[in-house]
Structure formats: C-alpha cells, structure tokens
Amino acid sequence: MLKISEVLRVKGNTLYTATPDQTVAQAIETMSVHDIGSLVIMDQGQLAGMLTFREIIRHLSDNNNQAGNTTIRKIMDDAPVSVSPNTNANEVQRLMLEHHARYVPVMDGPTLLGVISFYDMARAILEAQKFENTMLKAYIRDWPSGTPEEE
C-alpha cells in the first residue's frame, strides 16, 4: 500500500510557510512568486492553520478585490485536516474528498514534513498503477510452463 512518506519522497521537501500575523497581501506575494496554491501557517513551531487560494479568493471577493492589511489569522482555515507519513494513500484520498481539502499538511507529531496536494496524490497513484501494471505484465510474460492453467 502506498504511504504518504513515499509521496513526499518523490515530491521533494520544499516547504512554504507563513505566520498568522503576516498579511494576506504578503501571502499572495509568496504564493505568486513560488507558484503554489497553499501556505502552511505555523505559530511558534506549531501548526496553526492552512491558507489556500480558496480563502484568499473569498477574502478578495468580500473586500472589493483588496487584500488590505488583513492578517492571515482572520481568513485561514484554523483546523486543517492533517496526516502522518504512515497514512496510506487511500485514507488521504478519503480525507481530502470528505473535507474538500486540496492541500493537506503532513505532520510527524508536532513537526511539519511537507504538504500533499490533490495533484500530488493523483500523480503518485498513477505512478503506482503504472508500476503495478509493469510488474503484472512481467509476471505474465514469465509465467512458468507446465502449470495447471496450460493443461
């Protein structure tokens, strides 16, 4: 079964975080410069929330398309679903769908290891299926002769 630690290993471990007291305008700039759809919000080394383009778009829509001086704390998801490196891919898919979460922090206890996106999950599952298909094809090609199936 595919584990989240394997997905993170393939993805790499570049992390983008912000603090709750930074402004939404700063978050927009960071997300734009790095071409990312989310920021993990950390407060004194602890996971405090998630900020995604969904919260930013809602904020802009409610404020005449102006970020203003609003802090991340006021618009972030302060109770994001998170997973551990040992969580299996099927469980992460279920959680993402159930919570409408496109981005999920991966935590090892209090330590942030990374973020898994819906895209990362789709890519990892596709790669796992390709590998499985290759193995099955190799197994079928090397099927031992004289087995009951051939009689």
C-alpha positions in Angstrom: 0.0 0.0 0.0 1.3 3.4 -1.0 2.3 5.5 2.1 2.4 9.3 2.3 6.1 9.2 3.1 6.7 7.8 -0.3 4.6 10.5 -2.0 6.7 13.2 -0.1 10.0 11.5 -1.0 9.1 11.7 -4.7 7.7 15.2 -4.4 10.6 16.7 -2.5 10.6 18.6 0.7 10.4 22.3 -0.2 8.1 23.9 2.3 6.5 27.3 2.2 5.1 28.6 5.5 3.8 31.8 6.9 2.8 33.1 10.4 -0.8 34.0 11.4 0.2 37.7 11.9 1.6 38.1 8.3 -0.8 40.0 6.0 -2.9 38.4 3.3 -1.0 40.6 0.8 2.3 39.0 1.9 0.8 35.6 1.5 -0.5 36.4 -2.0 3.0 37.6 -3.0 4.7 34.4 -1.6 2.2 32.1 -3.3 2.5 34.0 -6.6 6.3 34.1 -6.6 6.6 30.4 -5.8 3.6 29.3 -7.9 2.0 27.4 -5.1 -1.6 27.1 -4.0 -1.2 26.9 -0.3 0.8 28.0 2.7 1.1 26.1 5.9 0.6 28.6 8.8 2.9 28.0 11.7 2.8 29.7 15.0 5.8 29.2 17.4 6.7 25.9 15.8 3.1 24.6 15.9 0.6 24.0 13.0 -1.8 26.9 13.3 -3.7 26.6 10.0 -3.7 26.4 6.2 -4.2 29.2 3.8 -5.2 28.3 0.2 -6.3 30.2 -2.8 -9.9 29.4 -1.8 -9.7 31.5 1.4 -7.8 34.3 -0.5 -10.4 34.5 -3.3 -13.2 34.5 -0.7 -11.4 37.4 1.1 -10.9 39.4 -2.0 -14.5 38.9 -3.1 -15.7 40.1 0.3 -13.4 43.2 0.2 -13.8 44.8 -3.2 -10.8 42.8 -4.5 -8.4 44.4 -2.0 -6.2 42.4 0.4 -5.8 45.4 2.7 -4.0 44.9 6.0 -5.9 41.9 6.9 -3.8 39.2 8.7 -3.7 35.6 7.6 -5.2 34.6 11.0 -8.5 36.2 10.1 -9.1 34.2 7.0 -7.0 30.9 7.4 -8.5 27.5 8.0 -7.6 27.1 11.7 -8.5 23.5 11.9 -6.9 21.8 8.8 -7.0 18.1 8.4 -3.5 16.7 8.6 -1.9 13.3 8.1 1.2 11.4 9.2 3.9 10.0 7.0 2.5 6.5 7.6 -1.0 7.3 6.4 -1.9 5.3 3.3 -2.9 6.9 0.1 -6.4 5.6 0.1 -7.1 7.2 3.5 -5.6 10.6 2.3 -7.9 10.5 -0.7 -10.9 9.8 1.5 -9.9 12.7 3.9 -9.3 15.1 1.0 -12.7 14.3 -0.5 -14.6 14.3 2.8 -13.1 17.7 3.9 -12.9 19.3 0.5 -9.2 19.7 1.2 -6.9 20.2 -1.8 -3.8 20.6 0.4 -3.0 18.5 3.5 -0.1 19.1 5.8 2.0 16.0 6.7 2.9 16.1 10.4 5.3 13.8 12.3 4.0 14.6 15.8 4.5 18.4 16.0 7.0 18.5 13.1 5.8 19.7 9.7 7.3 17.4 7.0 5.5 18.7 3.9 2.2 19.3 2.2 0.4 16.8 -0.1 -1.8 18.3 -2.8 -4.6 16.7 -4.6 -2.3 16.8 -7.7 0.5 15.0 -5.8 -1.9 12.3 -4.8 -3.2 11.8 -8.4 0.4 11.7 -9.8 1.5 9.2 -7.1 -1.4 6.9 -7.6 -1.0 7.0 -11.4 2.8 6.1 -11.0 1.9 3.3 -8.6 -0.6 1.9 -11.1 2.0 2.1 -13.9 4.5 0.2 -11.7 1.9 -2.4 -10.8 0.9 -2.9 -14.5 4.6 -3.3 -15.4 5.1 -5.9 -12.7 1.9 -7.8 -13.7 3.0 -7.8 -17.4 6.5 -9.1 -16.4 4.9 -11.8 -14.2 2.5 -12.9 -17.1 5.4 -12.9 -19.6 7.5 -15.1 -17.3 4.6 -17.5 -16.4 6.1 -20.9 -15.7 5.3 -23.6 -18.3 3.6 -26.9 -17.4 1.3 -25.2 -14.9 -2.3 -26.4 -14.5 -3.5 -23.3 -16.3 -1.9 -24.6 -19.5 -3.4 -28.1 -19.4 
